[in-house]
Amino acid sequence: MTVTAGLAGQSKTDATLIEQSLAEPEQFGVIFERYFGQIHQYLARRVGTKIADDLAAEVFVAAFAQRQRYDLTRDCARPWLYGIATNLAGSHFRQEQRRYRALARVGARLESPSDEDLIADRVSASAAAPALAGALAALDRGDRDVLLLVALADLSYPEVAESLGIPYGTVCSRLSRARRRLRESLGGASPASGGPERPGERPERPGERPEGPDEPGVTR
């Protein structure tokens, strides 16, 4: 993708750039500049650097092709791009499972020395990285997608809901289930969400129990 928008586009919102790119395709280059590194890093931690090199580029090709359908009321395109990345990573679901299972078998580390530490820190299961990898491999795809968007992409719960096109309550339900299953797999270690909660991430709701059982009637 040729980037010619330059510094002039840096102060514009993502929505403005995407809208302008309908008539001036080069404006989309600023979106690429803003988010390619983050998207590539996220994918590399899920499916490995070699696959991520191509997959990250595919995310922006797909986003460019779909930009007519972007919701222009959303100023930030970050959740949208992570949603596309997560869907594309799903095409390598078996590769991801093999990756985590290999880590579980040999106790190897991810390609970047900090990546396994990051996952371990974010889910509070640093005592056994190989066990954590095995537990991640055993999660259902939907539960793992939610967990890793929080832990690796550092998305808020509303952003995860936007990324995956699911209700907020489903995010809570899937994350609660993923935490519980990791906790069980890790012998009682309590996996938390991605670090301290930010304002607006978990608005208090009467009777809500983030760590409790799945809410009846919640779509999964």
N, C-alpha and C positions, 0 to 999 in steps of 0.2 A: 504494500500500500504506500503510495507516494504521499508524503506529508508536506503540505505547502501553506497551511493555515498560519503557522508561526506563532509568535508571541501575541498577536492580535486576538487570538481565540482563548488565551489562557484565563481571562477574567470572565468569560461567559459560562453560564451553567451548561451542564451536559444536555439538558432538554433543548436549550437554545441552539447548541451546536448541531444536535441531531435534526432539529427542524430545518436549520439552514442547509444541512447536508443534502436535503432532498433536492434542492436546486443547485447547490454547490458541493459536490461530493467530497472535495478536498477538506471541508470542515470536519469531516469525520476523523481525519488524521489526528486531531487534538484529543479525541476520545481514546484513540490507540495509544498516544503518548502518555496520557494520564494513567491508564490502567493496565497496559500490557505486562509490566513487571509484576504487579500484584497477582494477576491472573496466572501468569506463568509459574510463579512461586507456589501458588495454591495447587495447581495441577501437578507440579513436580513432586510435591509432598504426597500426593495421592497415587500417582501412577508412574513416577520416576521421571528423571530429567529428559531422557531420550524421547519418550513418547510426548512429554509436555512441550518439547520444542515445536512439534508439528501441531499439537492439539491447541496450544494457545493461539497460534495463528488462525486456526479454524474458527475459534471463538469469534474473532473480529470479522472474519469473512462472513460468518453466519449473522452476526449482529448488523453488519452493513446491509446485508440482503434483507433483513427484517426491520430495518429502521423505520419504514413507513408505518409499522404497527406499534411503535414505541408510544407509551403513555406520556404525553408531553406535560401532564400535570406533575410528573415526578422529576424534580430538578436533577437528582443524582442518578446516574445510570449504573452505579456500582452493583447494586443487587441484581439488576437485569443481566449484567455481564456474568456475574457469578452463577446465576441460574443457567445460562447457556453453557458455561464451563462445566457445571455439575451434570447437566444432561449429556454432554459429550463424554465426560469421564465415565458415565454409565455404560457407554459402548465398550469400555475397557474394564468392566466390572470384574471379570475373571482375572485379568492382569492384576488388578488391585488386590483381590483376595490372595492370589499367589504371592504377591509382594509381602503382605502382612504375615502370611503363613511361613514364608521363608525366614522372616525376621524372628518369628516365634520359635522356629526349629533351631536356628544356629546362633541366635542372640546377636545377629549383625545389626549394624546401625544404618539409618537411611543415608543417602548420598551426601547430604550436608550434615556435618556432625551435630548441628544444633536442632535438626528437625525432630528427631525422636525425643529429645529433651523437651522441645516445645509441646509436642503432643502430651507427653507424660505430665509436664507441669500443668497444662491446661485442664486435664481431666483428673488431676490429683492422684495419679497412679504411678508415681516415679519409682516405686520400690521394685518393679519388675517390668522392664521395657519389653522383653520377649513375650511375657504373659499378656501385656497390653496389646501387642501386635496381634496375638492369637485371638484375643477377645474382640478386637476391631474387625478381624476377618469374619468372625462368627455373627456379627450384627446383620440384621436385614438392611438391604440397600437404603431404603428410605430413612431408617433410623440413623445409619452411618452418615448419610448426606447431611442431615440436620446437625448431628454432633460435630462433624468436621467443618461445616460452614461457620459454626460458633467458635470452635477451637483453633482452626487454621486460618480462616478468612477474617475472623474477629467481627463477624456480622452480629448485629443486635437481633433479638427475636423477631421484631417486625420486619427487619430486612431479610431474614431467612424466609419468612412467610411470603414476602414479595418475590424473592428469588425463585422459590419452588412453586409459587402459585397455589399455596395451601393456606388454610385459615391459621390465625395466631394460635388458637387452641390446639391445632394439630401439631404445631411446632413444639408446644409445651408437652404434649402427650408423647411425641416421638423422642424428645430429649430426655424426658423422665424415664421412658422405657430403656433407652440406650444407657443411661447412667446406671439404672438398676441392674441391667445385664452385665455391664462392665464390672460393677461392684461384686456381683455374684461370681463372675469369672476370676476376679482378682482376690478372691478369698475374703471379701468384706471391706477392702479398701474403698473409700468413698470417692467416686469420680465426680468432680464438680463441673460446672459449665466453664466457659472460656474466661476465667479471671473475674475481676470485680465487675459487678453489673453497673452499667452506665445509666444515667437518668433517662427515663423513657423506654428503657429496654424491658423492664419487668414492672409495668404499672401494677400497683397493688389492686387485687380484686377480692372482694369478700368471698371467703371459703376456698380460695385457690390454694392448692398445695403442690408446688413445683416438683417435689420429690415423691409425691404420692402415686397411687395407682392411676392408670389411664382413666380419663373422665368418660363416663358412659355417654354414648351418642356422639363422641367426637370422631369426625372423619379422619381416617388414617391414609 
